Amino acid sequence: MSDNATAPNAYYGDTLEPTPYTSSTEMFASGEDSPRAFLERCLSVISEREPSVRAWVVLNESSAREQADASTRRWLAGSPLSPIDGMPIGVKDLLETKDMPTQMGCEAFTGNFPKRDNAAIWALRQAGAIVLGKTVTAELGGSQAGPTTNPFDSTRSPGGSSSGSAAAVAAGMIPAAIGTQVGGSIIRPASYCGNWALKPSQGAINRGERQATSLSTHGVHAGSVADMWHTAIEIADRTGGDPGREALSGPKNPPPPRRPSVVAVMQTEGWELLDDASRQAFETAVGAIERQHVKVLRRETDPLLELFEHALVGVRDMTTTITAWETQWTMRALIERSPHGVSARSKETLAVADALGAAGYRDLLRRAEVVRSAHRNLAAVAEVSIAPSSLGPAPVMTDDAGFPHDPWPTGDPVFNTPSSLLGSPVVTVPLLSVNHLPMGLQVMGRPGSDAAVTAIARWIAQTVPRVVLS
């Protein structure tokens, strides 16, 4: 592992693209290094940092070592299964794994052990990746936070619900981890933890058993864009997309950096909630993009962007309400089976569903199509939209004592819910630092443009100087 792996990723290093795992494999083939040695270095970092970060629910070290030894033999024989053969990966504890429990951060699922693999986990194993362990999730993938802390400041949240996945990568424990997003559960934690992350187009990575909500996606946290892309494309090439959906497509290697001609600044309702330093950091990055002969659209001067912004009003609440309706039957059955095993915060989603009703759900679907139509119109004049990846740096951690007065204990998803409702791909770039804490800049495209979004995000990372405001 590179030196970057012994500290919170490479965010405070000299580059936004640290040496990826997939570059280290050149030494595996020559015998100068090995997947087993790489794994042992990861386990050493975990031993050192896990008591504070608390990113893991369970580690399967003995199996991981066996898998690493098998990968070592494949690299030496010149027959690796993929570029991520031997890569240690963490899996969010919402996804089923045949060799570890799946407890979903929820007391009602304590000891739950289906002994089968989620589609994405099956694909990772087929690619030779090492499923090292299960990472902490907020309860049931919602807002009730788990024990994980931010690797940059243990008093602050790592974000959620992919808390452990984001923190494990940021702490240098592993090169990549799998997360999921309904509202902002991949992009926001990545922003707080200074990671690269891809939230693909809706359904572009097969979710396996996780089909309960129309807005959820699997995605990847990583310390480098190369590991992010390789992990995502290797999964998609094996599982395809969700039923009826096209899979993530693109080159086997990360798309090369590409300068966009026109980008739109997406403000959302979060713009007025940004603190001055976070807004200044983002605007500094936008100015640097504009100086590279990229046209930057603003809502004040572009009518299509203004129409899109107008359509975005209320999207955060729309997203959470749609999800509450779609998951209510699973939640009702769970509460009936284990009434004391689910938090009050999670139970509250039933009240939201009851208040909505079937007619209200229908109306929300129609409103969502209005938002998507406005976004399709915007695509005629701008290649991508850019926005802060989060509402500033990571907030101070709270506990459930704040319920119901603190609706977002893992951070407000206001800048993330548009991409979830639109089904659009997003890549977050660890470009900004505010008060010594990471904050991302996100690049969002039209559905199906994952490779193009990744290429533009790479260009931004390589061209725009990192913005540091203290």
C-alpha positions as CSV (number, residue, x, y, z in Angstrom):
1,M,0.0,0.0,0.0
2,S,1.2,3.5,-0.7
3,D,2.2,5.8,2.2
4,N,-1.2,7.5,1.7
5,A,-2.9,4.5,3.2
6,T,-1.5,5.1,6.7
7,A,-3.4,8.4,7.1
8,P,-6.8,9.8,6.1
9,N,-6.7,9.1,2.3
10,A,-4.6,11.4,0.2
11,Y,-6.9,14.4,0.7
12,Y,-4.2,16.5,2.4
13,G,-1.4,15.1,0.3
14,D,0.0,16.6,-2.9
15,T,-2.5,15.1,-5.3
16,L,-6.2,14.4,-5.5
17,E,-5.3,11.1,-7.3
18,P,-3.2,9.0,-4.9
19,T,-1.5,5.9,-6.2
20,P,-4.5,3.5,-6.7
21,Y,-4.6,-0.2,-5.9
22,T,-4.8,-0.9,-9.6
23,S,-1.4,0.7,-10.1
24,S,0.2,-1.4,-7.4
25,T,-0.7,-4.6,-9.3
26,E,2.3,-4.1,-11.5
27,M,4.4,-5.2,-8.6
28,F,2.2,-8.2,-7.9
29,A,3.0,-9.6,-11.3
30,S,6.7,-9.2,-10.7
31,G,6.6,-10.6,-7.2
32,E,8.0,-7.3,-5.7
33,D,4.7,-7.0,-3.7
34,S,1.7,-9.2,-3.3
35,P,-2.1,-9.0,-2.5
36,R,-1.3,-10.8,0.8
37,A,1.2,-8.2,1.8
38,F,-1.2,-5.4,0.7
39,L,-3.9,-7.0,2.9
40,E,-1.6,-7.2,5.9
41,R,-0.9,-3.5,5.6
42,C,-4.6,-2.8,5.4
43,L,-5.2,-4.9,8.6
44,S,-2.4,-3.0,10.3
45,V,-4.1,0.4,9.6
46,I,-7.4,-1.1,10.7
47,S,-5.8,-2.2,14.0
48,E,-4.4,1.2,14.6
49,R,-7.4,3.4,13.6
50,E,-10.5,1.3,14.2
51,P,-10.7,1.9,18.0
52,S,-11.4,5.6,17.2
53,V,-13.1,5.4,13.7
54,R,-15.4,2.4,14.4
55,A,-16.1,1.8,10.7
56,W,-16.6,-2.0,10.9
57,V,-19.4,-4.2,12.1
58,V,-17.5,-7.4,11.4
59,L,-14.1,-8.4,9.8
60,N,-13.5,-11.8,8.2
61,E,-9.7,-11.8,8.5
62,S,-9.1,-15.5,8.1
63,S,-11.1,-15.8,4.9
64,A,-9.5,-12.5,3.6
65,R,-6.0,-14.0,4.1
66,E,-7.0,-17.1,2.2
67,Q,-8.5,-15.0,-0.6
68,A,-5.3,-12.9,-0.7
69,D,-3.1,-15.9,-1.0
70,A,-5.2,-17.2,-3.9
71,S,-4.9,-13.8,-5.6
72,T,-1.2,-13.7,-5.1
73,R,-0.9,-17.0,-6.9
74,R,-3.0,-15.7,-9.8
75,W,-0.9,-12.6,-10.2
76,L,2.3,-14.5,-10.2
77,A,0.9,-16.9,-12.8
78,G,-0.2,-14.0,-15.0
79,S,-3.9,-14.9,-14.7
80,P,-5.6,-12.3,-12.5
81,L,-9.4,-12.3,-12.7
82,S,-9.6,-8.5,-13.1
83,P,-7.7,-5.3,-12.3
84,I,-9.2,-5.5,-8.8
85,D,-8.1,-9.0,-8.1
86,G,-6.9,-9.0,-4.5
87,M,-8.3,-5.6,-3.6
88,P,-9.6,-5.5,0.0
89,I,-13.1,-4.0,-0.1
90,G,-15.6,-3.2,2.6
91,V,-19.3,-3.8,2.1
92,K,-22.1,-1.7,3.6
93,D,-24.0,-3.8,6.1
94,L,-27.2,-3.5,4.2
95,L,-26.0,-5.9,1.5
96,E,-26.2,-9.7,2.0
97,T,-22.9,-11.7,2.2
98,K,-22.8,-15.4,2.4
99,D,-20.0,-15.5,4.9
100,M,-20.9,-12.7,7.3
101,P,-24.1,-11.6,9.0
102,T,-26.2,-8.7,7.5
103,Q,-27.6,-6.8,10.5
104,M,-28.4,-3.4,8.8
105,G,-27.5,-1.3,11.8
106,C,-30.7,-2.4,13.4
107,E,-31.3,-4.2,16.7
108,A,-34.2,-6.1,15.1
109,F,-31.7,-7.7,12.7
110,T,-29.2,-8.8,15.3
111,G,-27.7,-12.1,14.3
112,N,-29.4,-12.0,10.8
113,F,-27.4,-14.3,8.6
114,P,-29.0,-15.1,5.2
115,K,-25.8,-16.9,4.0
116,R,-26.2,-15.6,0.4
117,D,-24.5,-12.9,-1.6
118,N,-26.0,-9.7,-3.0
119,A,-25.5,-9.5,-6.7
120,A,-22.7,-6.9,-6.4
121,I,-20.9,-8.9,-3.8
122,W,-21.1,-12.0,-6.0
123,A,-19.6,-9.9,-8.8
124,L,-16.8,-8.7,-6.6
125,R,-15.8,-12.2,-5.7
126,Q,-15.9,-13.2,-9.4
127,A,-13.5,-10.4,-10.1
128,G,-11.2,-11.7,-7.4
129,A,-11.7,-8.8,-4.9
130,I,-11.4,-9.6,-1.2
131,V,-14.6,-8.9,0.7
132,L,-12.9,-8.0,4.0
133,G,-15.8,-7.1,6.1
134,K,-19.1,-5.3,6.7
135,T,-19.1,-1.6,7.3
136,V,-21.4,0.3,9.6
137,T,-24.6,1.7,8.1
138,A,-27.1,4.0,9.7
139,E,-30.1,2.0,10.9
140,L,-31.8,0.4,7.9
141,G,-30.0,2.8,5.6
142,G,-31.9,5.8,7.1
143,S,-30.9,8.7,9.4
144,Q,-30.4,7.0,12.8
145,A,-26.6,7.1,13.0
146,G,-24.3,4.3,14.0
147,P,-21.1,4.5,16.0
148,T,-18.7,5.5,13.2
149,T,-16.8,8.8,13.6
150,N,-15.2,11.1,11.0
151,P,-11.5,10.1,10.5
152,F,-10.5,13.8,10.4
153,D,-12.3,14.7,13.6
154,S,-13.8,12.1,15.9
155,T,-16.3,14.5,17.3
156,R,-17.9,14.9,13.8
157,S,-20.1,12.7,11.7
158,P,-18.8,10.7,8.8
159,G,-22.2,11.2,7.1
160,G,-24.7,8.5,6.4
161,S,-26.0,6.2,5.8
162,S,-22.9,4.7,4.2
163,S,-21.0,5.8,7.3
164,G,-18.5,3.0,7.7
165,S,-17.8,2.7,4.0
166,A,-16.8,6.3,3.7
167,A,-14.8,6.4,6.9
168,A,-12.9,3.1,6.2
169,V,-11.7,4.5,2.9
170,A,-10.9,7.9,4.3
171,A,-8.9,6.4,7.2
172,G,-6.7,4.5,4.7
173,M,-8.0,1.1,5.8
174,I,-9.0,-0.1,2.4
175,P,-8.8,1.3,-1.2
176,A,-12.6,1.1,-1.9
177,A,-15.9,0.2,-0.3
178,I,-19.5,-0.3,-1.5
179,G,-22.2,2.1,-0.3
180,T,-25.8,2.7,-1.2
181,Q,-27.8,5.9,-1.7
182,V,-31.5,6.8,-1.7
183,G,-31.2,10.5,-0.7
184,G,-27.5,11.3,-0.3
185,S,-26.0,8.3,1.4
186,I,-23.0,7.9,-0.9
187,I,-22.1,11.4,-2.0
188,R,-22.6,13.3,1.3
189,P,-20.4,10.9,3.4
190,A,-17.8,11.0,0.7
191,S,-17.8,14.8,0.9
192,Y,-17.4,14.7,4.7
193,C,-14.6,12.1,4.5
194,G,-12.7,13.5,1.5
195,N,-13.2,10.5,-0.8
196,W,-13.9,10.0,-4.4
197,A,-17.3,8.4,-4.9
198,L,-19.6,7.4,-7.8
199,K,-23.4,7.3,-7.4
200,P,-24.2,5.7,-10.7
201,S,-27.3,6.2,-12.9
202,Q,-30.4,4.7,-11.4
203,G,-30.2,0.9,-11.7
204,A,-26.8,0.9,-13.5
205,I,-25.5,-1.6,-10.9
206,N,-27.8,-4.5,-10.1
207,R,-29.0,-4.1,-6.5
208,G,-29.9,-7.8,-6.1
209,E,-32.3,-8.1,-3.1
210,R,-32.2,-4.4,-2.4
211,Q,-35.1,-3.5,-4.8
212,A,-37.6,-2.1,-2.3
213,T,-37.3,1.6,-3.3
214,S,-37.3,3.1,-6.7
215,L,-34.6,5.6,-5.8
216,S,-31.8,3.5,-4.3
217,T,-28.5,2.8,-6.0
218,H,-25.3,0.9,-5.3
219,G,-22.1,3.0,-5.6
220,V,-18.4,3.1,-4.8
221,H,-16.3,5.0,-2.3
222,A,-12.6,5.1,-3.1
223,G,-9.3,6.8,-2.4
224,S,-8.7,7.3,-6.1
225,V,-10.8,7.8,-9.2
226,A,-9.1,4.7,-10.8
227,D,-10.1,2.4,-8.0
228,M,-13.6,3.9,-8.0
229,W,-14.1,3.3,-11.7
230,H,-12.5,-0.1,-11.8
231,T,-14.6,-1.4,-8.9
232,A,-17.9,-0.1,-10.4
233,I,-17.3,-1.3,-14.0
234,E,-16.1,-4.7,-12.9
235,I,-19.3,-5.2,-10.9
236,A,-21.6,-3.9,-13.7
237,D,-19.9,-6.0,-16.3
238,R,-20.8,-9.1,-14.4
239,T,-24.3,-8.3,-12.9
240,G,-25.7,-5.9,-15.5
241,G,-28.2,-3.4,-14.3
242,D,-31.4,-3.7,-12.3
243,P,-34.3,-5.6,-14.1
244,G,-35.3,-3.4,-17.0
245,R,-32.3,-1.0,-16.6
246,E,-29.2,-0.6,-18.7
247,A,-26.0,-1.4,-16.9
248,L,-23.2,1.1,-16.2
249,S,-21.2,1.2,-19.4
250,G,-17.8,2.7,-20.4
251,P,-14.2,1.8,-20.9
252,K,-12.5,-0.9,-18.7
253,N,-10.0,1.8,-17.6
254,P,-11.1,5.1,-16.1
255,P,-12.3,7.6,-18.8
256,P,-9.5,10.1,-19.5
257,P,-10.0,13.6,-18.2
258,R,-12.1,15.8,-20.5
259,R,-12.7,19.6,-20.3
260,P,-16.4,20.4,-20.6
261,S,-17.6,23.3,-22.7
262,V,-20.5,24.4,-20.6
263,V,-21.4,23.6,-16.9
264,A,-24.4,24.8,-14.9
265,V,-24.2,25.7,-11.2
266,M,-26.9,23.9,-9.4
267,Q,-27.9,25.8,-6.3
268,T,-31.0,24.0,-5.0
269,E,-32.6,25.1,-1.7
270,G,-29.3,24.4,0.0
271,W,-27.6,27.5,-1.4
272,E,-29.0,29.9,1.2
273,L,-28.1,27.4,3.9
274,L,-24.4,27.3,3.1
275,D,-22.1,29.1,5.5
276,D,-20.0,31.8,4.1
277,A,-16.7,29.8,4.1
278,S,-18.3,26.8,2.3
279,R,-19.9,29.0,-0.3
280,Q,-16.6,30.9,-0.9
281,A,-14.7,27.6,-1.3
282,F,-17.1,26.4,-3.9
283,E,-17.2,29.7,-5.7
284,T,-13.4,29.8,-5.8
285,A,-13.4,26.4,-7.5
286,V,-16.1,27.6,-10.0
287,G,-14.0,30.6,-10.8
288,A,-11.0,28.4,-11.5
289,I,-13.2,26.3,-13.8
290,E,-14.4,29.4,-15.7
291,R,-10.8,30.6,-16.2
292,Q,-10.2,27.4,-18.2
293,H,-12.5,28.7,-20.9
294,V,-15.5,26.8,-19.6
295,K,-18.8,28.6,-19.9
296,V,-20.6,28.6,-16.5
297,L,-24.3,29.0,-16.4
298,R,-26.1,30.7,-13.5
299,R,-29.8,30.7,-12.7
300,E,-29.9,34.5,-12.8
301,T,-28.9,34.6,-16.5
302,D,-30.1,31.3,-18.0
303,P,-33.8,30.7,-18.3
304,L,-33.6,26.9,-18.6
305,L,-31.5,26.7,-15.5
306,E,-33.9,29.0,-13.7
307,L,-36.8,26.6,-14.6
308,F,-34.8,23.7,-13.4
309,E,-34.0,25.4,-10.1
310,H,-37.7,26.2,-9.7
311,A,-38.6,22.6,-10.3
312,L,-36.1,21.5,-7.6
313,V,-37.9,23.3,-4.9
314,G,-39.1,20.7,-2.4
315,V,-37.1,17.8,-3.9
316,R,-35.5,16.9,-0.6
317,D,-38.8,16.3,1.0
318,M,-40.2,14.6,-2.1
319,T,-37.4,12.1,-2.1
320,T,-37.8,11.2,1.6
321,T,-41.5,10.9,1.3
322,I,-41.4,8.7,-1.8
323,T,-39.0,6.4,0.0
324,A,-41.2,6.3,3.1
325,W,-44.2,5.2,1.1
326,E,-42.2,2.6,-0.9
327,T,-40.6,1.0,2.2
328,Q,-43.6,1.1,4.6
329,W,-44.7,-2.5,4.2
330,T,-41.2,-3.8,5.0
331,M,-41.1,-1.4,7.9
332,R,-44.5,-2.4,9.2
333,A,-43.7,-6.1,9.1
334,L,-40.4,-5.5,10.9
335,I,-42.0,-3.4,13.7
336,E,-44.7,-6.0,14.1
337,R,-42.1,-8.7,14.5
338,S,-39.7,-6.7,16.7
339,P,-41.5,-3.6,18.1
340,H,-38.6,-2.7,20.4
341,G,-35.9,-3.4,17.8
342,V,-36.4,-0.3,15.7
343,S,-35.7,3.3,16.7
344,A,-38.3,6.0,17.0
345,R,-36.7,7.8,14.1
346,S,-37.1,4.9,11.8
347,K,-40.7,4.3,13.0
348,E,-41.6,7.8,12.1
349,T,-41.4,7.0,8.4
350,L,-44.7,5.1,8.8
351,A,-46.4,8.4,9.9
352,V,-45.1,10.0,6.8
353,A,-46.4,7.2,4.6
354,D,-49.8,7.3,6.3
355,A,-50.1,11.0,5.8
356,L,-49.2,10.7,2.1
357,G,-51.6,7.9,1.0
358,A,-51.8,6.3,-2.4
359,A,-53.1,9.5,-4.1
360,G,-50.3,11.6,-2.6
361,Y,-47.7,9.1,-3.9
362,R,-49.2,9.3,-7.3
363,D,-49.0,13.1,-7.2
364,L,-45.3,12.9,-6.1
365,L,-44.5,10.7,-9.1
366,R,-46.0,13.3,-11.4
367,R,-44.1,16.1,-9.7
368,A,-40.9,14.0,-10.1
369,E,-41.5,13.8,-13.8
370,V,-41.7,17.6,-14.0
371,V,-38.3,17.8,-12.4
372,R,-36.9,15.2,-14.8
373,S,-38.3,17.1,-17.8
374,A,-36.7,20.3,-16.6
375,H,-33.4,18.5,-16.3
376,R,-33.7,17.0,-19.8
377,N,-34.3,20.6,-21.1
378,L,-31.2,21.8,-19.2
379,A,-29.1,19.1,-20.8
380,A,-29.6,20.9,-24.2
381,V,-27.4,23.8,-23.0
382,A,-25.0,22.3,-20.3
383,E,-23.1,19.1,-20.3
384,V,-23.1,18.7,-16.5
385,S,-24.2,20.5,-13.4
386,I,-21.9,21.2,-10.5
387,A,-22.7,21.9,-6.9
388,P,-21.3,21.4,-3.4
389,S,-21.4,17.7,-2.4
390,S,-22.7,18.6,1.0
391,L,-24.0,21.5,3.1
392,G,-20.5,22.4,4.3
393,P,-18.0,20.1,6.1
394,A,-19.1,17.4,8.5
395,P,-21.4,18.4,11.4
396,V,-20.8,17.6,15.0
397,M,-22.2,14.2,15.9
398,T,-25.5,14.0,17.8
399,D,-27.5,11.1,19.2
400,D,-31.2,10.3,19.1
401,A,-31.8,12.7,22.0
402,G,-32.3,15.2,19.3
403,F,-35.2,13.4,17.7
404,P,-37.5,14.7,16.3
405,H,-36.0,18.1,16.5
406,D,-32.8,17.2,14.5
407,P,-34.1,15.7,11.3
408,W,-30.6,15.1,9.8
409,P,-28.2,13.8,12.4
410,T,-25.9,12.5,9.6
411,G,-26.1,15.7,7.6
412,D,-28.6,17.5,5.4
413,P,-28.9,15.8,2.0
414,V,-30.3,18.9,0.2
415,F,-27.5,18.9,-2.4
416,N,-27.8,15.2,-3.0
417,T,-31.5,14.4,-3.4
418,P,-31.7,16.0,-6.9
419,S,-29.5,13.3,-8.4
420,S,-31.4,10.6,-6.6
421,L,-34.8,11.8,-7.9
422,L,-33.4,12.3,-11.4
423,G,-31.7,8.9,-11.5
424,S,-28.6,10.8,-12.6
425,P,-24.9,9.8,-12.1
426,V,-22.8,11.9,-9.8
427,V,-19.1,11.9,-9.0
428,T,-17.8,13.8,-6.0
429,V,-14.3,15.2,-6.2
430,P,-12.4,15.8,-2.9
431,L,-11.4,19.3,-4.0
432,L,-12.3,21.6,-1.1
433,S,-11.2,22.1,2.5
434,V,-13.1,24.3,5.0
435,N,-11.9,24.8,8.5
436,H,-9.4,21.9,8.2
437,L,-12.2,19.5,7.1
438,P,-12.9,18.0,3.7
439,M,-15.8,19.0,1.5
440,G,-16.5,17.7,-2.0
441,L,-17.6,19.3,-5.3
442,Q,-20.1,17.1,-7.2
443,V,-20.5,16.7,-10.9
444,M,-23.9,15.5,-12.1
445,G,-25.0,14.5,-15.6
446,R,-28.0,13.1,-17.4
447,P,-28.9,9.4,-16.8
448,G,-26.5,7.1,-18.6
449,S,-23.7,9.6,-18.8
450,D,-21.6,8.0,-16.0
451,A,-18.4,7.8,-18.1
452,A,-18.7,11.4,-19.3
453,V,-19.3,12.6,-15.7
454,T,-16.3,10.7,-14.5
455,A,-14.1,12.2,-17.3
456,I,-15.2,15.7,-16.4
457,A,-14.7,15.1,-12.7
458,R,-11.1,13.9,-13.5
459,W,-10.5,17.0,-15.5
460,I,-11.6,19.2,-12.6
461,A,-9.4,17.4,-10.2
462,Q,-6.4,17.7,-12.4
463,T,-7.0,21.3,-13.5
464,V,-8.5,23.2,-10.6
465,P,-6.2,23.9,-7.7
466,R,-7.4,22.5,-4.4
467,V,-9.3,25.1,-2.4
468,V,-8.3,25.4,1.3
469,L,-10.1,27.9,3.6
470,S,-9.4,27.9,7.3
